[in-house]
Amino acid sequence: MDSKSRSSTCIAPINIAVIKYWGKSDEEQIIPLNDSISITLDTDYMYTKTTATISPEFTEDSIVLNNEQGSGDGVRFQNCLSEIRKLAALSKHASTIEKSTWKVAIVSENNFPTKAGLASSASGYACLVYTLAQLFELESHKSELSALARIGSGSACRSLFGGFVRWFHDSQPCIARPIAEAEHWPELHCLVAVVSNSSKSVGSTEGMKRSVETSKLLEHRIKHVVRDRIEEMKMAILEKNFEKFAEITMRDSNQFHAICLDTYPPLFYMNSTSQAIIQLVHRYNQIRKSVKVAYTFDAGPNAVLFLEQAEMSRFASVFYSFFGSTPHDQFFRGKVPNVTDAMEDAASLVPDKALKGQVQYTIVCNVGQGPKTIDPTG
Amino acid sequence: MDSKSRSSTCIAPINIAVIKYWGKSDEEQIIPLNDSISITLDTDYMYTKTTATISPEFTEDSIVLNNEQGSGDGVRFQNCLSEIRKLAALSKHASTIEKSTWKVAIVSENNFPTKAGLASSASGYACLVYTLAQLFELESHKSELSALARIGSGSACRSLFGGFVRWFHDSQPCIARPIAEAEHWPELHCLVAVVSNSSKSVGSTEGMKRSVETSKLLEHRIKHVVRDRIEEMKMAILEKNFEKFAEITMRDSNQFHAICLDTYPPLFYMNSTSQAIIQLVHRYNQIRKSVKVAYTFDAGPNAVLFLEQAEMSRFASVFYSFFGSTPHDQFFRGKVPNVTDAMEDAASLVPDKALKGQVQYTIVCNVGQGPKTIDPTG
């Protein structure tokens, strides 16, 4: 490669919305109809890794996604690239202005199964934008980068920040900003349950469009429910009030799926395993006489559970007794919890044999940081 | 039995709401928060049969339900009895006034499995009230009887009428009245799919109470959605506009279940089989390039499908190819449709092997008449 080419490798986290984004006011610019709040998960186990190279020798933009050659002319990818070049062209630095005209080669991969239904486009576009920003020396333009990631995939704008993040639907530009850093609530942990046999369903871009067009309840949610919830959720996070945080999280997940069901034809993202997980969480909380665990589901059947560190071993043991069909160090990945025989809780929470194997595996992690540059050889 | 005793045997139909009732403004009087519209199904296959006997010799009220002795002191049963006695006591006929003080013996049974989740309390209380009305010579008090049945079980007030029935939430008294007779739309047929392995869930009395208390969307549904739908549905019925009727029916069923999901903790009445039926109906309509079939689900996983007679054989054949695991004359009961090999439609609607057996059986019937007296020996 010629001496003028530059390369950078970065990783970016996934984020999980606890107040859901569902519905756009502008399809092309990806402006959401309501604010949302998300939690960034640590990159110890799940992340997108992107290597970007720019060179005056390249004749076209190219992209390799998860080892598959893409043409580089996807609309969203090109929109993203074109906007970041515009930003670079406005730079005070001659070198950045020069580089803004070079073509790029992108190699990007997720270290978690894309098909598992985890939000790979959020970490993917956040990583793309962040990596290109390193090459164009635009790292300091945090807000603009969030807006650029948004054009690639709405929720990607939240993955540019660590910790607890709010995406504003009416800010100029439309961007996300942190509510609190990851270190604010270190006790908060996350258990991602990857559900087996998830079938294909309507993609979220098409799904939310259909909801906006047909649901008679969505507008009410946006205008009269989410606004208060955003403020309550922000307070719950700032106060580290787990019970309040958990209840709002569960209610908002359920309402999002209610909107999907009120869509015509209806959208089903949760399946019978998702239902079983919801019911287990409510029964567990009932037995614990306090809200100890919260669930949330995006546009797919996988559950994301939040709980504090002190509850992890106890809950993980019960969860494993219901769903585990592999040795516990295979069933749990990431920060593998200590698992006991869960007899005490299982006495009143009788596992249904039919549920064994319905959760393929789980990933246990912390709240984490935003994107970062890594050593490409590492 | 002494010569003064009187006995009457009647049957009453079940009814299926196409605009759903969910939520009360008065728990004791069972006043609904919104109007609903239902269709009364014929009693050729499904009905409640009740024999009531009154006698001055009886020392207490008694009831036998589906061959199980009840104590006769259930609150709703006693409320119903007490109100009908009040009505009888106001009669101009000395004989009715006298009989209003006699105790009653009730024997009631459903000829369809109660556990199948079909609305047995609606036909049950409609039949109880109608049968007692024969004995007390109150048959002509149609409105009062509808109100009396309502006190037993809300939707029972609709089963006192045949055809297409509207229950008014703000009439005085709170009663149902017909929109159109059964003969108005003889082409309209109904296929009830009894889903296998339906698990226990929260009862509808408790469920709707929880929705009223916790759902952030229910009030909007009641105030801003149902009102228009009631008028649209009434017009669709009067015009026999199947497509319009079908779309409103499906949208309202979905919205009712969306409210259940927005309830906290959420209520799940549909299961994966229900979802599969919904998806099949939408795909079938898509292929037929017109809305030929509608689904609706009450507080349970069983599907009630509406379609016109001309479509029955074609749809039944496809439905059977997906769900049938017994010979077709066992799978279909009631007005057994002609079943072909469904190859034409099945080419683009590939049955999923896993669905076989998930529907236990189906009942095919017409729109039918209200309660009637029958020969008890028949």
Interface residues (C-beta under 8 A of the other chain):
Chain A: K216 L217 H220 R221 H224 V225 E247 M250 R251 N254 Q255 H257 A258 I259 L261 D262 T263 Y264 P265 P266 F268 N271 S272 Q275 I278 Q279 H282
Chain B: K216 L217 H220 R221 H224 V225 E247 M250 R251 N254 Q255 H257 A258 I259 L261 D262 T263 Y264 P265 P266 F268 N271 S272 Q275 I278 Q279 H282
